[in-house]
């Protein structure tokens, strides 16, 4: 009986040893599997870190490229402006053309096209100036400078009637835009939708303005309000366009035959000598700035 018990005990011990060995093997396999999982996780983490680093480098490179582009555009624009001011027209046209290649937005292209149109106008290349003015308008139809360039070319080409109509329409557009900016409104799609919007001059200067009457007195009140609000560039632009509308209409003796008399909308009168009345009548308006804002 004792021998049987001993044999049974040895058998149980052998089974226990086998079980322990199986457990050790399973544990080793589990550790190996866990190690593989950790390694895979580390690899994935490293891949993510590398992707993030690569993306960061790409963003930094893009930002560097954009800074370089903007700086190059600014430099070309300044050099072109100096050339235009010095009457080096061929150089100015070339620099503005080069600047156009560096443009990335419609606003930038409209600005460079308008400036190159000014250089072409000064050089007497009126057809090219008109092409650039029209292209500037297509790029940025809400920006008045392109229209100003177009009107100026029409005037120099001898189309006084067309220039007078367009200068007067532009004056009305800028007058409405000025009133909207003074009351802090966003621009609307239709720049002419304020045609019937009337208010007093006092209202135009008070911050709750709608739109001063579309006559010379009303336009001048908007110019004064823009100056008082520190909007000097807008005020100067509107004043230049008003003067140009008066001048071109005066050249027609106060009448625009064969078309609606848009010039009457800005109250342009003509004295007995055929000169438009009001400040600066009949005189050459200030030359368009070489570098527009």
C-alpha positions as CSV (number, residue, x, y, z in Angstrom):
1,X,0.0,0.0,0.0
2,X,2.8,2.3,0.9
3,X,4.5,1.7,-2.5
4,X,1.3,2.4,-4.3
5,X,0.8,5.6,-2.5
6,X,4.4,6.6,-3.3
7,X,3.9,5.8,-7.0
8,X,0.7,7.8,-7.0
9,X,2.4,10.7,-5.4
10,X,5.3,10.6,-7.9
11,X,2.7,10.5,-10.8
12,X,0.9,13.5,-9.4
13,X,4.3,15.3,-9.0
14,X,5.2,14.5,-12.6
15,X,1.8,15.8,-13.7
16,X,2.4,19.0,-11.7
17,X,5.8,19.4,-13.2
18,X,4.3,19.0,-16.7
19,X,1.6,21.5,-15.8
20,X,4.2,23.9,-14.5
21,X,6.3,23.5,-17.7
22,X,3.2,24.1,-19.8
23,X,2.5,27.2,-17.8
24,X,6.0,28.4,-18.2
25,X,5.8,27.8,-21.9
26,X,2.5,29.7,-22.2
27,X,3.9,32.5,-20.1
28,X,6.9,32.7,-22.4
29,X,4.6,32.7,-25.5
30,X,2.5,35.5,-23.9
31,X,5.6,37.5,-23.1
32,X,6.8,37.1,-26.7
33,X,3.4,38.1,-28.1
34,X,3.3,41.1,-25.8
35,X,6.8,42.0,-26.9
36,X,5.7,41.8,-30.5
37,X,2.6,44.0,-29.7
38,X,4.8,46.5,-27.9
39,X,7.2,46.5,-30.8
40,X,4.4,47.0,-33.3
41,X,3.0,49.8,-31.2
42,X,6.4,51.4,-30.9
43,X,6.8,51.1,-34.7
44,X,3.4,52.7,-35.2
45,X,4.2,55.5,-32.8
46,X,7.5,56.1,-34.6
47,X,5.6,56.2,-37.9
48,X,3.1,58.8,-36.5
49,X,5.9,60.9,-35.1
50,X,7.7,60.8,-38.4
51,X,4.5,61.8,-40.2
52,X,3.9,64.7,-37.8
53,X,7.5,65.8,-38.2
54,X,7.2,65.6,-42.0
55,X,3.9,67.5,-41.9
56,X,5.4,70.2,-39.7
57,X,8.3,70.5,-42.0
58,X,6.0,70.8,-45.0
59,X,3.9,73.5,-43.2
60,X,7.0,75.4,-42.3
61,X,8.3,75.1,-45.8
62,X,4.9,76.3,-47.2
63,X,5.0,79.3,-44.7
64,X,8.6,80.0,-45.7
65,X,7.6,79.9,-49.4
66,X,4.6,82.2,-48.8
67,X,6.7,84.7,-46.8
68,X,9.3,84.6,-49.6
69,X,6.6,85.2,-52.2
70,X,5.0,88.0,-50.3
71,X,8.3,89.7,-49.7
72,X,9.3,89.3,-53.4
73,X,6.0,90.8,-54.4
74,X,6.4,93.7,-52.0
75,X,9.9,94.4,-53.3
76,X,8.8,94.3,-56.9
77,X,5.9,96.6,-56.2
78,X,8.0,99.1,-54.4
79,X,10.6,99.1,-57.2
80,X,8.0,99.5,-59.9
81,X,6.4,102.3,-57.9
82,X,9.7,104.1,-57.8
83,X,10.3,103.6,-61.5
84,X,6.8,104.9,-62.3
85,X,7.4,108.0,-60.1
86,X,10.7,108.6,-61.9
87,X,9.0,108.2,-65.3
88,X,11.0,105.1,-66.1
89,X,8.0,103.6,-67.7
90,X,9.6,100.7,-69.5
91,X,11.1,99.6,-66.2
92,X,7.9,100.1,-64.4
93,X,5.9,98.0,-66.9
94,X,8.5,95.2,-66.7
95,X,8.5,95.2,-62.9
96,X,4.7,95.1,-62.7
97,X,4.7,92.3,-65.2
98,X,7.2,90.4,-63.1
99,X,5.1,91.1,-60.0
100,X,2.0,89.7,-61.7
101,X,3.9,86.3,-61.9
102,X,4.2,86.4,-58.1
103,X,0.6,87.1,-57.4
104,X,-1.5,84.4,-55.8
105,X,-4.8,86.1,-55.2
106,X,-7.4,88.0,-57.2
107,X,-6.8,91.1,-55.0
108,X,-3.1,91.0,-55.7
109,X,-3.6,90.6,-59.4
110,X,-6.1,93.4,-59.6
111,X,-3.7,95.7,-57.8
112,X,-0.8,94.9,-60.1
113,X,-2.9,95.1,-63.2
114,X,-4.3,98.5,-62.1
115,X,-0.8,99.8,-61.5
116,X,0.5,98.5,-64.8
117,X,-2.4,100.1,-66.5
118,X,-1.3,103.4,-64.9
119,X,2.2,102.9,-66.3
120,X,0.8,102.0,-69.8
121,X,-1.4,105.1,-69.6
122,X,1.5,107.3,-68.7
123,X,3.5,105.8,-71.6
124,X,0.6,106.5,-74.0
125,X,0.0,102.8,-74.6
126,X,-3.8,103.3,-74.1
127,X,-5.0,100.0,-75.7
128,X,-2.8,98.0,-73.4
129,X,-3.8,100.2,-70.4
130,X,-7.5,99.5,-71.2
131,X,-6.9,95.8,-71.4
132,X,-5.2,95.8,-68.0
133,X,-8.0,98.0,-66.5
134,X,-10.7,95.6,-67.8
135,X,-8.7,92.6,-66.5
136,X,-8.4,94.3,-63.1
137,X,-12.1,94.8,-63.0
138,X,-12.7,91.1,-63.8
139,X,-10.3,90.1,-61.1
140,X,-11.9,92.4,-58.5
141,X,-15.2,93.9,-59.7
142,X,-15.9,95.6,-56.4
143,X,-12.7,97.6,-56.3
144,X,-13.1,101.1,-57.8
145,X,-9.5,101.6,-59.0
146,X,-9.9,99.4,-62.0
147,X,-12.9,101.4,-63.1
148,X,-11.0,104.6,-62.6
149,X,-8.2,103.4,-64.8
150,X,-10.7,102.5,-67.5
151,X,-12.4,105.8,-67.3
152,X,-9.1,107.7,-67.5
153,X,-8.1,105.8,-70.7
154,X,-11.5,106.5,-72.3
155,X,-11.0,110.2,-71.6
156,X,-7.5,110.2,-73.1
157,X,-8.7,108.3,-76.1
158,X,-11.1,111.2,-76.8
159,X,-14.3,109.4,-75.8
160,X,-15.4,112.2,-73.5
161,X,-19.0,111.0,-73.5
162,X,-18.1,107.5,-72.5
163,X,-15.7,108.7,-69.9
164,X,-18.2,111.2,-68.4
165,X,-20.8,108.5,-68.1
166,X,-18.5,106.0,-66.5
167,X,-16.8,108.6,-64.2
168,X,-20.3,109.7,-63.0
169,X,-21.4,106.1,-62.5
170,X,-18.2,105.3,-60.6
171,X,-18.7,108.4,-58.5
172,X,-22.2,107.1,-57.6
173,X,-20.7,103.7,-56.8
174,X,-18.0,105.1,-54.6
175,X,-20.4,107.5,-52.9
176,X,-22.6,104.5,-51.9
177,X,-19.6,102.4,-50.8
178,X,-18.4,105.3,-48.7
179,X,-21.7,105.7,-46.9
180,X,-21.8,101.9,-46.2
181,X,-18.3,101.9,-44.8
182,X,-19.1,104.9,-42.5
183,X,-22.1,103.0,-41.0
184,X,-20.0,99.8,-40.7
185,X,-22.0,97.7,-43.1
186,X,-20.6,94.8,-45.2
187,X,-20.6,95.5,-48.9
188,X,-23.6,94.1,-50.8
189,X,-23.5,92.3,-54.1
190,X,-25.4,95.1,-56.0
191,X,-23.4,98.3,-55.7
192,X,-26.3,100.2,-57.3
193,X,-29.1,99.0,-55.0
194,X,-28.9,102.2,-52.9
195,X,-30.2,104.3,-55.7
196,X,-33.3,105.3,-53.9
197,X,-31.7,105.4,-50.4
198,X,-31.9,109.1,-49.3
199,X,-31.0,110.9,-46.1
200,X,-29.8,114.3,-45.0
201,X,-26.2,115.4,-44.9
202,X,-26.4,115.4,-41.1
203,X,-27.4,111.8,-41.1
204,X,-24.4,111.0,-43.4
205,X,-22.0,112.3,-40.8
206,X,-23.7,110.9,-37.8
207,X,-22.9,107.2,-37.9
208,X,-26.5,106.1,-38.5
209,X,-26.2,107.3,-42.1
210,X,-28.0,105.7,-45.0
211,X,-26.9,107.6,-48.1
212,X,-26.6,111.3,-48.6
213,X,-28.4,112.7,-51.7
214,X,-26.6,111.8,-55.0
215,X,-25.8,115.4,-56.0
216,X,-22.5,117.3,-55.7
217,X,-23.3,118.6,-52.2
218,X,-24.2,115.1,-51.0
219,X,-21.0,113.6,-52.5
220,X,-18.9,116.3,-50.9
221,X,-20.5,115.6,-47.6
222,X,-19.5,112.0,-47.9
223,X,-16.0,113.0,-48.8
224,X,-15.9,115.2,-45.6
225,X,-17.3,112.4,-43.5
226,X,-14.7,109.9,-44.8
227,X,-11.9,112.4,-44.0
228,X,-13.3,112.9,-40.5
229,X,-13.4,109.2,-40.0
230,X,-9.7,108.9,-41.1
231,X,-10.6,107.2,-44.4
232,X,-8.2,109.5,-46.3
233,X,-7.6,107.2,-49.3
234,X,-11.3,106.6,-49.8
235,X,-12.0,110.3,-49.5
236,X,-9.2,111.2,-52.0
237,X,-10.4,108.6,-54.4
238,X,-14.0,109.9,-54.4
239,X,-12.8,113.5,-54.7
240,X,-10.6,112.6,-57.8
241,X,-13.5,110.8,-59.4
242,X,-15.9,113.6,-58.8
243,X,-13.4,116.1,-60.3
244,X,-12.9,113.8,-63.3
245,X,-16.7,113.5,-63.8
246,X,-17.0,117.3,-63.7
247,X,-14.1,117.8,-66.1
248,X,-15.3,115.3,-68.7
249,X,-18.8,116.5,-68.6
250,X,-17.6,120.1,-69.0
251,X,-15.7,119.0,-72.1
252,X,-19.1,118.1,-73.6
253,X,-20.6,121.5,-72.8
254,X,-22.8,119.9,-70.1
255,X,-24.7,117.6,-72.4
256,X,-24.3,113.9,-73.1
257,X,-26.0,113.3,-76.4
258,X,-27.4,109.9,-77.3
259,X,-27.3,108.5,-73.7
260,X,-28.8,108.9,-70.3
261,X,-27.2,111.9,-68.6
262,X,-25.6,110.1,-65.7
263,X,-23.4,113.2,-65.1
264,X,-26.4,115.1,-63.8
265,X,-26.5,112.6,-60.9
266,X,-23.5,114.3,-59.4
267,X,-24.8,117.8,-60.0
268,X,-22.1,118.9,-62.4
269,X,-22.9,122.3,-63.8
270,X,-21.2,124.3,-66.5
271,X,-20.7,128.1,-66.4
272,X,-20.9,130.4,-69.4
273,X,-17.2,129.7,-70.3
274,X,-17.8,126.0,-70.7
275,X,-15.9,125.2,-67.5
276,X,-17.5,123.0,-64.8
277,X,-18.2,124.9,-61.6
278,X,-17.0,123.9,-58.2
279,X,-13.6,123.2,-56.7
280,X,-10.9,122.3,-59.2
281,X,-13.3,122.7,-62.2
282,X,-11.7,122.1,-65.6
283,X,-8.3,121.4,-64.0
284,X,-6.4,118.2,-64.3
285,X,-7.2,115.9,-61.3
286,X,-4.4,114.6,-59.1
287,X,-2.5,111.9,-61.0
288,X,-3.4,108.3,-60.0
289,X,-1.0,107.1,-57.4
290,X,1.7,104.8,-58.7
291,X,1.1,102.2,-55.9
292,X,-2.5,101.9,-55.1
293,X,-3.9,100.8,-51.7
